[in-house]
Every structure is written in C-alpha cells, then in structure tokens.
Amino acid sequence: MDSANLKLRRREELNGHRGMVVWFTGLSGAGKTTLARALAERLERAACHCVVMDGDDLRRGLCSDLGFSPQERAENIRRAGEMARMFAEAGMIVLAALISPYRADRARARALMPAGDFIEVHCHCPLEVCEQRDVKGLYRRARAGEISEFTGISSPYEAPEAPELRLDTAKLDLAACTERVLAVLHEHAVFSRGRRP
Ligand code: ADP
C-alpha cells in the first residue's frame, strides 16, 4: 500500500467512517435541506465528520454570479460537485442538498466520486404538496410571474431513474426519512465496525 493510501486508511480509522457524498435532489420544498440538517445532527452526535452543502447557501456565495438557465444550472452543479468531492476526500460525509434538476448534471457530480461513495437520494414530493408548503414563498412568486425558470413551474425537473434511495417525503415523516438514509449508509459500509449513528 502506498503512503497516500495508508494515510487515508489511518484517517478513516480515526474518524470512524470514510468520506463520501450523499446527494439530495428534488423540487424546492421537497425536504432536502431539512433532511440533510437532521442527518448532520444525527451524525455529529455519533462524532462523525460531516458538512451540509445547501443549494440556497451556495447561490448566495460561491455561485452568486449564476442564474437559472440550463447552462448556468450545469455550472452551479459542477461547482457543487467539485466542492463535495474535495470535502469527501478530506474525510467528511457530505450532505449536499440541491434541486439539481438535470440528470446529466447529477451524473457528472456522481462521476467525480469512486463507485459506492456517491449516494443519490431523491426527495420525492408532489408539486402540489411543495406548493402548499411553500416554505420560502417562492411558488407563490413563481405563479405570479415574479420568478422565471422556476423548477416544476416553468423549468423542468428530471427525476432520477435509479437513485440509491427514493423517499416519499409527503408520506414519510422526517424521522422515518432520516432512518432510511442512515440504513443506506450502513448498507454501503460507510462506518467502521462498531460505529452506529
Ligand atoms: P428543500 O430544501 O427541498 O427546498 P426544505 O427542507 O427547505 O425543502 O423544506 C421542506 C419542508 O417540508 C419543511 O418545512 C419540512 O418541515 C417539511 N417536511 C415535511 N415532511 C418532511 C420530510 N419527510 N422530510 C423533510 N421535510 C419534511
């Protein structure tokens, strides 16, 4: 084993888990951020190293120069994917919550990671329910024509064909969704033996 690999193993041993990416995709209001934060809390309580990458946050800072055309969305996801890879390579469990409506963009983010280290979670929620929740008041504004290219209203959402996990967030509550994601992480042997967040 070369020294870089040894270093990686040693860090995984110290952290009690390996670095990887959990990528939440879905309509605005589907529950991506809520779920990513709930998971982070759960993982942190078990002393796991994790980071939440929230799409709204990124758009306020790193990606504030980008709009919502397909090309700009692709660039937004490219940057997020690269950032997720860097955090994962530093040993963290990355919880990335981005609408990421295009399959091709998500596939590019996935391709940056080794097989098994990118878990795509589709937060599935009918548009009507997201619109009813209207957590940020954006649907109302999109319907009023104040926001253009709004996913689900005036811009497409391409649902994943084969995500590692599909959660029906209109039917399952937050606790149940959190457990499902954790179960998939265990299936993918993300944690060292004995570590059970
Ligand atoms: P997104 O990040 O996808 O835009 P948010 O997490 O900001 O969505 O908002 C989702 C809303 O739906 C929150 O008000 C949350 O409390 C609610 N919600 C209801 N059920 C769930 C669930 N199963 N998982 C996550 N959020 C849920």
Residues whose N, C-alpha, C, O or C-beta is under 5 A from the ligand:
A	BS01	ADP	L27 S28 G29 A30 G31 K32 T33 T34 L35 V135 T169 L172 D173 L174 C177
